C-alpha cells in the first residue's frame, strides 16, 4: 500500500492549479468515499490498536507508527454508518489536518484519481445539514458512472475534538475593539463546520460574516457588487478563503481577485488545514496577504486586529 502514495510530494504542484487528487476507499460498503491525497501522509494495513479507557466512542484506539502515537478514528462510526467488523481489507489512512496527525480506519483502499475542482459538485441542499460530506464527484469505471462522496473531515474532527471558539484573555486590543462594529468579511469555505467556527469567533467582535460555499460563489458575489458600482474595498475589511473548495479553490479565487482591477486591492487571508510550509509558498505565489492554519481563534482575532489597524491608518 505504500506505493499508492509514493509520489505524493510531486502532487503538491496540482494545488494552485484548481486540480487535486483523491484517494478513493470503501467503508465495507459499496459506496466510494474520498479524501484529498494532499492531506494523506500514508496508508498502512490495519495494525494492532490499543484501546483507550474513557476515549470518545468514535476513537477505535491508538497505534504506534514509527515511534509516533496516533489516535485512530473509526470513520464508518464517525459518519454514523452502522457498526461492522473490520477484516483483512481494512486499512489506516494517516492524515494531517489542523496541525494534528490522526488515522482513519477504513475498509479497502481503491486507487487515486486525478481531477479538477471544477468537477467537484457541492452536496445538494435537499440532503439537509446532518450529512458528513463536503462534496461529490463522478468517475467512470468499466463503462459505468460511479458517485464518489468526499468526507467533511472538518465536521468529523469537530465532533471528536473540542474546538473552543472563545477568544482567549489578553488577545483583544481594547483601544480598537469598538471599531469592529459594522465591519464585513466575505468568508468562502465548503465546510459548514469551518464556516460556523469562523463566524462564531468573529461575531464576538461584532463583525458581520457574508458566507460563500466555494470560490466561484465568492467571486460571483464580488463581481456582482463591482458591476453594481459598489466600492468592494470599502465594503469588505477582508476576504477569508479556504484552499480546497468545489468548483473553484481558494488559490484560484485569489488569482482571479488579483487580476480584476476592481478587486485587486482586497485583503485576502488563506485559512486552511493544509500544511503551513507549503501554503506559505502558495500565499506568495498567488498573492494572498496572510495565511492562517485552522482552527486557531486567537490567531484569527490577532489577524483581524492587524487588518483593522491597517484600515484605520489608511
ChimeraX attribute file (.defattr): number of C-alpha atoms within 10 A of each C-alpha:
attribute: neighborCount
match mode: 1-to-1
recipient: residues
	/A:1	12
	/A:2	9
	/A:3	9
	/A:4	14
	/A:5	18
	/A:6	10
	/A:7	9
	/A:8	17
	/A:9	10
	/A:10	8
	/A:11	15
	/A:12	15
	/A:13	11
	/A:14	15
	/A:15	21
	/A:16	22
	/A:17	13
	/A:18	22
	/A:19	19
	/A:20	22
	/A:21	21
	/A:22	21
	/A:23	24
	/A:24	20
	/A:25	24
	/A:26	19
	/A:27	22
	/A:28	18
	/A:29	13
	/A:30	8
	/A:31	12
	/A:32	20
	/A:33	23
	/A:34	25
	/A:35	20
	/A:36	17
	/A:37	21
	/A:38	21
	/A:39	19
	/A:40	20
	/A:41	16
	/A:42	19
	/A:43	20
	/A:44	16
	/A:45	18
	/A:46	18
	/A:47	13
	/A:48	10
	/A:49	14
	/A:50	13
	/A:51	14
	/A:52	13
	/A:53	7
	/A:54	7
	/A:55	12
	/A:56	13
	/A:57	13
	/A:58	18
	/A:59	21
	/A:60	21
	/A:61	21
	/A:62	20
	/A:63	21
	/A:64	13
	/A:65	11
	/A:66	6
	/A:67	7
	/A:68	10
	/A:69	12
	/A:70	18
	/A:71	22
	/A:72	23
	/A:73	25
	/A:74	20
	/A:75	23
	/A:76	20
	/A:77	17
	/A:78	20
	/A:79	18
	/A:80	12
	/A:81	11
	/A:82	7
	/A:83	10
	/A:84	11
	/A:85	7
	/A:86	15
	/A:87	11
	/A:88	9
	/A:89	13
	/A:90	20
	/A:91	24
	/A:92	24
	/A:93	26
	/A:94	20
	/A:95	20
	/A:96	17
	/A:97	19
	/A:98	16
	/A:99	13
	/A:100	9
	/A:101	17
	/A:102	22
	/A:103	27
	/A:104	20
	/A:105	25
	/A:106	23
	/A:107	24
	/A:108	20
	/A:109	24
	/A:110	14
	/A:111	13
	/A:112	17
	/A:113	15
	/A:114	12
	/A:115	17
	/A:116	20
	/A:117	18
	/A:118	15
	/A:119	16
	/A:120	21
	/A:121	17
	/A:122	18
	/A:123	19
	/A:124	9
	/A:125	7
	/A:126	6
	/A:127	8
	/A:128	8
	/A:129	9
	/A:130	9
	/A:131	13
	/A:132	19
	/A:133	23
	/A:134	23
	/A:135	21
	/A:136	19
	/A:137	21
	/A:138	15
	/A:139	13
	/A:140	9
	/A:141	8
	/A:142	5
	/A:143	7
	/A:144	7
	/A:145	10
	/A:146	13
	/A:147	13
	/A:148	19
	/A:149	23
	/A:150	24
	/A:151	20
	/A:152	21
	/A:153	19
	/A:154	20
	/A:155	21
	/A:156	18
	/A:157	17
	/A:158	14
	/A:159	14
	/A:160	15
	/A:161	10
	/A:162	8
	/A:163	13
	/A:164	14
	/A:165	18
	/A:166	12
	/A:167	18
	/A:168	11
	/A:169	7
	/A:170	8
	/A:171	13
	/A:172	15
	/A:173	11
	/A:174	9
	/A:175	7
	/A:176	12
	/A:177	13
	/A:178	11
	/A:179	16
	/A:180	19
	/A:181	13
	/A:182	11
	/A:183	17
	/A:184	18
	/A:185	21
	/A:186	20
	/A:187	26
	/A:188	30
	/A:189	28
	/A:190	26
	/A:191	21
	/A:192	17
	/A:193	18
	/A:194	22
	/A:195	20
	/A:196	15
	/A:197	18
	/A:198	22
	/A:199	19
	/A:200	17
	/A:201	20
	/A:202	22
	/A:203	13
	/A:204	14
	/A:205	20
	/A:206	16
	/A:207	20
	/A:208	17
	/A:209	21
	/A:210	16
	/A:211	19
	/A:212	20
	/A:213	21
	/A:214	25
	/A:215	28
	/A:216	21
	/A:217	15
	/A:218	23
	/A:219	20
	/A:220	12
	/A:221	15
	/A:222	19
	/A:223	17
	/A:224	13
	/A:225	15
	/A:226	16
	/A:227	11
	/A:228	9
	/A:229	10
	/A:230	14
	/A:231	13
	/A:232	19
	/A:233	15
	/A:234	12
	/A:235	14
	/A:236	18
	/A:237	22
	/A:238	22
	/A:239	21
	/A:240	25
	/A:241	31
	/A:242	28
	/A:243	27
	/A:244	27
	/A:245	26
	/A:246	25
	/A:247	19
	/A:248	24
	/A:249	28
	/A:250	31
	/A:251	27
	/A:252	19
	/A:253	24
	/A:254	28
	/A:255	16
	/A:256	16
	/A:257	23
	/A:258	18
	/A:259	11
	/A:260	12
	/A:261	8
	/A:262	19
	/A:263	19
	/A:264	17
	/A:265	13
	/A:266	20
	/A:267	20
	/A:268	25
	/A:269	24
	/A:270	25
	/A:271	26
	/A:272	23
	/A:273	21
	/A:274	20
	/A:275	15
	/A:276	16
	/A:277	8
	/A:278	11
	/A:279	23
	/A:280	15
	/A:281	12
	/A:282	18
	/A:283	19
	/A:284	12
	/A:285	12
	/A:286	18
	/A:287	18
	/A:288	24
	/A:289	16
	/A:290	16
	/A:291	22
	/A:292	22
	/A:293	19
	/A:294	22
	/A:295	21
	/A:296	18
	/A:297	22
	/A:298	18
	/A:299	15
	/A:300	21
	/A:301	21
	/A:302	14
	/A:303	16
	/A:304	20
	/A:305	20
	/A:306	11
	/A:307	16
	/A:308	19
	/A:309	13
	/A:310	11
	/A:311	11
	/A:312	9
	/A:313	7
	/A:314	6
